[in-house]
Amino acid sequence: MSSSQAGTPEDPAQPTGERDAPAEPAAYRAGFACIVGRPNAGKSTLTNALGGEKVAITSSKPQTTRHAIRGIRTDTDYQLILVDTPGLHRPRTLLGQRLNDLVRQTLLDVDVIGFCLPADQRPGPGDSFIARDLTELQRAKRVPVVALATKSDAVDRERLAEHLIAIDQLGTWDAIVPCSATKGHQVDEVAEVLASYLPASPKLYPDDVLTDEPTVVMVAELVREAALEGVRDELPHSLAVVVDEIVARPDRPADRPLTDVRVNIFVERPSQKAIIIGRGGSRLREVGARARVGIEEIIGHKVFLDLHVKVAKDWQRDPKQLQRLGF
């Protein structure tokens, strides 16, 4: 069975009667880890838990991540740069194909891969498909792959043991680690195991940097997450968010700055527009209030959030509209 923990061999014993030589300081490690898995496998939640900051949106709806968002975990011995990705899936639209291409391209540029397999679901055809892809990558590029049994808090010990055995039989992994991002169970262990496969390197980012995502991307993701709350299953795939502008309000007192944030929410049909806006604009106001909290944390002061909902018919299948919306 694959090992469930990475470690370093013990130093050989010194000859009797000789003083122990001072230990060589371990080389600092830094590099990139990609978190992959099928949709709704807990990738974004784990990325946020590992980084200690919300850098990837989370939702109960699958396929809500559309960018490879980086979170950065800086420790005394390592700096782990986390790359969250869209869930690999069988694409039904041009957007879906482009999201899959984004994942595969990301995998070519990282030092270690974390493969999420939720413990509350038995490994299925989608997991087997991804496992085959990762096995080929291991052989061709020698990229370590750590299997992560996410959502371990959702099952009892017996079911978790069965899940770990099923994961082991799915492929040849460099390590297998059960964890729960929502409960914080073994999140530190996941970070340590992933970091153990990073190359020796100085820090790639300053200590206080938690993500290298541009503010405009983070704002768009927060608005999209808020808009996805409580909507019907078909809407998440039809919703795109584009930030029009982020500008400081002129002539504001230095101690009370205000930033205007104008955002367009695109859907594919007028009926979807009505869902987002709600009766008398009530739901859009809720979206704005929810998103504003996170945006103000990013900006660092009060913002005036101006949301507009527009229809871009069948944008997921239209190459020109996909380009205009940033895909």
Secondary structure in CASP SS format (residue, H / E / C, confidence):
PFRMAT SS
TARGET T0000
AUTHOR 0000-0000-0000
METHOD secondary structure of the structure
MODEL  1
M C 1.00
S C 1.00
S C 1.00
S C 1.00
Q C 1.00
A C 1.00
G C 1.00
T C 1.00
P C 1.00
E C 1.00
D C 1.00
P C 1.00
A C 1.00
Q C 1.00
P C 1.00
T C 1.00
G C 1.00
E C 1.00
R C 1.00
D C 1.00
A C 1.00
P C 1.00
A C 1.00
E C 1.00
P C 1.00
A C 1.00
A C 1.00
Y C 1.00
R E 1.00
A E 1.00
G E 1.00
F E 1.00
A E 1.00
C E 1.00
I E 1.00
V E 1.00
G C 1.00
R C 1.00
P C 1.00
N C 1.00
A C 1.00
G C 1.00
K H 1.00
S H 1.00
T H 1.00
L H 1.00
T H 1.00
N H 1.00
A H 1.00
L H 1.00
G H 1.00
G C 1.00
E C 1.00
K C 1.00
V C 1.00
A C 1.00
I C 1.00
T C 1.00
S C 1.00
S C 1.00
K C 1.00
P C 1.00
Q C 1.00
T C 1.00
T C 1.00
R C 1.00
H C 1.00
A C 1.00
I C 1.00
R E 1.00
G E 1.00
I E 1.00
R E 1.00
T E 1.00
D C 1.00
T C 1.00
D C 1.00
Y E 1.00
Q E 1.00
L E 1.00
I E 1.00
L E 1.00
V E 1.00
D E 1.00
T C 1.00
P C 1.00
G C 1.00
L C 1.00
H C 1.00
R C 1.00
P C 1.00
R C 1.00
T C 1.00
L H 1.00
L H 1.00
G H 1.00
Q H 1.00
R H 1.00
L H 1.00
N H 1.00
D H 1.00
L H 1.00
V H 1.00
R H 1.00
Q H 1.00
T H 1.00
L H 1.00
L C 1.00
D C 1.00
V C 1.00
D C 1.00
V E 1.00
I E 1.00
G E 1.00
F E 1.00
C E 1.00
L C 1.00
P C 1.00
A C 1.00
D C 1.00
Q C 1.00
R C 1.00
P C 1.00
G C 1.00
P H 1.00
G H 1.00
D H 1.00
S H 1.00
F H 1.00
I H 1.00
A H 1.00
R H 1.00
D H 1.00
L H 1.00
T H 1.00
E H 1.00
L H 1.00
Q H 1.00
R H 1.00
A H 1.00
K H 1.00
R C 1.00
V C 1.00
P C 1.00
V E 1.00
V E 1.00
A E 1.00
L E 1.00
A E 1.00
T C 1.00
K C 1.00
S H 1.00
D H 1.00
A H 1.00
V C 1.00
D C 1.00
R H 1.00
E H 1.00
R H 1.00
L H 1.00
A H 1.00
E H 1.00
H H 1.00
L H 1.00
I H 1.00
A H 1.00
I H 1.00
D H 1.00
Q H 1.00
L H 1.00
G C 1.00
T C 1.00
W C 1.00
D C 1.00
A E 1.00
I E 1.00
V E 1.00
P E 1.00
C C 1.00
S E 1.00
A C 1.00
T C 1.00
K C 1.00
G C 1.00
H E 1.00
Q C 1.00
V H 1.00
D H 1.00
E H 1.00
V H 1.00
A H 1.00
E H 1.00
V H 1.00
L H 1.00
A H 1.00
S C 1.00
Y C 1.00
L C 1.00
P C 1.00
A E 1.00
S C 1.00
P C 1.00
K C 1.00
L C 1.00
Y C 1.00
P C 1.00
D C 1.00
D C 1.00
V C 1.00
L C 1.00
T C 1.00
D C 1.00
E C 1.00
P C 1.00
T H 1.00
V H 1.00
V H 1.00
M H 1.00
V H 1.00
A H 1.00
E H 1.00
L H 1.00
V H 1.00
R H 1.00
E H 1.00
A H 1.00
A H 1.00
L H 1.00
E C 1.00
G C 1.00
V C 1.00
R C 1.00
D C 1.00
E C 1.00
L C 1.00
P H 1.00
H H 1.00
S H 1.00
L C 1.00
A E 1.00
V E 1.00
V E 1.00
V E 1.00
D E 1.00
E E 1.00
I E 1.00
V E 1.00
A E 1.00
R C 1.00
P C 1.00
D C 1.00
R C 1.00
P C 1.00
A C 1.00
D C 1.00
R C 1.00
P C 1.00
L C 1.00
T E 1.00
D E 1.00
V E 1.00
R E 1.00
V E 1.00
N E 1.00
I E 1.00
F E 1.00
V E 1.00
E C 1.00
R C 1.00
P H 1.00
S H 1.00
Q H 1.00
K H 1.00
A H 1.00
I H 1.00
I H 1.00
I H 1.00
G C 1.00
R H 1.00
G H 1.00
G H 1.00
S H 1.00
R H 1.00
L H 1.00
R H 1.00
E H 1.00
V H 1.00
G H 1.00
A H 1.00
R H 1.00
A H 1.00
R H 1.00
V H 1.00
G H 1.00
I H 1.00
E H 1.00
E H 1.00
I H 1.00
I H 1.00
G C 1.00
H C 1.00
K C 1.00
V E 1.00
F E 1.00
L E 1.00
D E 1.00
L E 1.00
H E 1.00
V E 1.00
K E 1.00
V E 1.00
A C 1.00
K C 1.00
D C 1.00
W H 1.00
Q H 1.00
R H 1.00
D C 1.00
P H 1.00
K H 1.00
Q H 1.00
L H 1.00
Q H 1.00
R H 1.00
L C 1.00
G C 1.00
F C 1.00
END
